[in-house]
Amino acid sequence: MFGRPGGVRPAPLTPARAVRARIATALAVSVVLVLTAASPAFADRKPVTAKFPPGFLWGVSTSGFQSEGSFPDSNWTRYAERGAYGVEHPYGDSVDFRNRYPGDLRLAKGLGVNVFRTSIEWARVEPRRGQRDPEALAYYDDLIRQIKANGMRPMLTLDHWVYPGWVADQGAWDNPQTQKDWLRNAEFIVNRYKGQGVLWITFNEASAYIYKELTTRPMNLGQMLKMRDALIKTHRAAYDMIHRIDTGAMVSSNVAYGSVINGIFDAALFNDVTDKLDFIGIDYYYGANLENLTAVHALTGEFWKIDPEPEGLYYVLKNYQRRLPHLPVYIVEHGMPTDDGKPRPDGYTRSDHLRDHIYWIQRAMAEGVKMMGYNYWSLTDNYEWGSYRARFGLYTVDVRTDPSLKRRPTDAVPTYRSIISNRGVPSGYVPVRRPGWCSIEDPIATCFGTTPTPPAEYAVPR
């Protein structure tokens, strides 16, 4: 997810201030980019007419670094150790997925999902140049074996913002050698796990990857542009390599949706690789409209303060489908953070959030969006890039105060299980949160069209 930095520091570094300034100056340009992709129809509440088809891919998402613990030298272990910008808590052992994955996979199986997404961490596989760790490979071999034994398909991310310490020492993406080293490692991983029905993700959220390196490493503008070009070239090469080795596999790079600045997000990688994608991978966490501008809290990392905009997902899905009508759409990440596990002050629950968004996905499907899959972020709480405060898990884990790291189910566990078994929300479902007026996701339809009066059946308009 874009900028899930987790903590808020009172005295940001100069590079971060520069980033915010650049973002602010780009807002007007981004609004124009959004306007050019507007949808022709305003979406008010209507009965759901599309059920998810049999064989639809229901999943949960996580990442290696964020959940595994016992992590070797890497750019992110270094950022955490030196208290880089946005780092509020030490990494520790996170939720110890590295040692508890058999139990966590059973929890995922109990939801009824058929996809489990994680990352194969380069820093763990190759902690020193040219020296692969046999224990790490045994761990990943067994992890993938157990994912499949539990009736799930692996979705494997090759780069979820983390690279080995020795890559950092050679200049990271500043150095063209990193592209060669990355592809060498990726080819090794693809050869090892080919023929197992893997859904491959090259780079997780390229825009957020660049942003986090820009503010946390940090980088200057020239380094940022060099990294962008390197990711584009590397994805394109990786796409061809994966298709050569793992015949028939599907490959993508999930894009972070970023509301008013989404034009900038897509420019990080997506716009230059649309011919090298087998499905559109979208991560959606928040939107904005003129009645709800709380997305501004994303700039400070206080994501739990954002009021969700479920109907925004409907517009986002239609937008991307219109741009690439020949490709199916997969929501690779979607979820809601709470503040250290506490209930939201407005009473909006994780179950409300999940049902409301599923409703709008079904609405988009009924209007022609070719949905392929949906992953919830995440199975458990984990290390949110500097902090354990933002809690996204279906199962909550109190890393800082519970040495047992017990997985405790949230209200959304039975809700997700029911949605999967019933192939969506009931046909008469009424979203808890009413649509807002003048959505950034589709300004022409929602600002200038005729906005119907919200029906009386809406629950409390939170």
C-alpha positions, 0 to 999 in steps of 0.5 A: 500500500502507498506510504503505509509508514505507520508512524508520525514524526514531529520533525520531518527531514528536509527530503520529506518536506521536499517530497510533500512540496512536489506532491502539492504542486502536482495536485492540479495536474493530477486532477486533469489526469483523473478527469480525462478518465471519467466514467459516464454513469453516477453510481447510487445504490442499486440492487446487486445483480452480479454474483462472483463466479465459481472459481473466482480467486479469493485470497489474503495478502501479506509480505515476507519482511512485514511478517516473517521476523528474524530478518537478515541484513537488508535496506529495511532492517537498516532503516528500522535500526537507525530510526529512519524517517517514519520509523516509530517502532523497532522491527523485532520479530514482527508476528514471527510468520517465519516460524508460525506459518503452518498455523497461519496457513490453517487460519487462511484455509479456514476462511475459504480462500484459494489464494495466498500472497506473500513475497520471496525475499531476496535478502533472505535467499541471497544474504551475500552476493552469490551465496544462497542460504539453504535454510531460507530455500528450505523454508520457502520450499515448505511454505509453498508446499503447505500453501498448496496442501491447504488448497490455495494457489501461491501468489508470489511477489518478487520485490516488496520494497526490500533488497539485500544489504549488499545491494544497498552497499552497491548503490541500490537502484542507482547502480545498473548492476542491481537490475542484472542482480535482481533479474538473476535472482528472479530467474532463480526463483521462477525456475525453482517454483515454475509449474505450480500455478503461481501468480507472479507479481514483479514489483509491489506498488512501484510508486510507493516503493519509490516514495519510501526510498525517496523519504527513507533512504533518502534519495534526491530527484535524480536518483528517484528518476533513475530508480523509476527507469530501472523498475520499468526496464526490469519489470519488462525483462522479468515479464518476458523471462517468466513467460519463457520459464513458467509457461502459461503463468500470469504476471503483473505489477500491482498499482497503488491507487492514490486518489487525486494524485493517481496520475503520478502513481501510474506514471511510476511504472504502470503507464510504461508496462501496460503491454507487459501485464496479464492482469490489472493488479489494483490496491485500493485503500481510500478515495476522496470526494467533496464530502470526504477529504480525509485522505489528506491523512495519508500524507502523515501516515495516519491512515486510521483517520481516513474515512473510507470511500467504498463507492470509489472502488467502483469508479476505480475498477471501471476506470482501469477496465476501460483503459485496458479492456482486454485484461481481467482485474485483480484487487491484489490488496484491500483492507482497513487500518485501525488505530492500534486495534481500537474500534473506529470512533464512528463505529464503522467496523471491519465487517462494514468496510468489507461488505460495503466494498464487496457490494461495489465490486459486484456493482462494477462486475454487473456493469462489465468489469472482468473481475478475476480475484480479490485479496484482503490485506492482510491475514494478520497484523504486521510491521507497517513500514516503521510501526505496529500501530496501524492494524490491518489484519483479519486476525489481530496480533499485539506485537508490542505487549503480547509475547505469545503473539496470539492471533485473535480473530476480528469481526471480519473473519466470519464476514469474509468467510460468509462472503466467500461461501455465498459468492458475495453480499446478498442481493438486497444488501444496503451499504452502511456508508452512503456515496459522497458527492463529487468523487475524485474517482469520477468527477464528471459523473458525480460532480456535474451529473444529477446526483440522486437523493440517497435512499432512506434505506441507507443505514446511519450516514457515517 
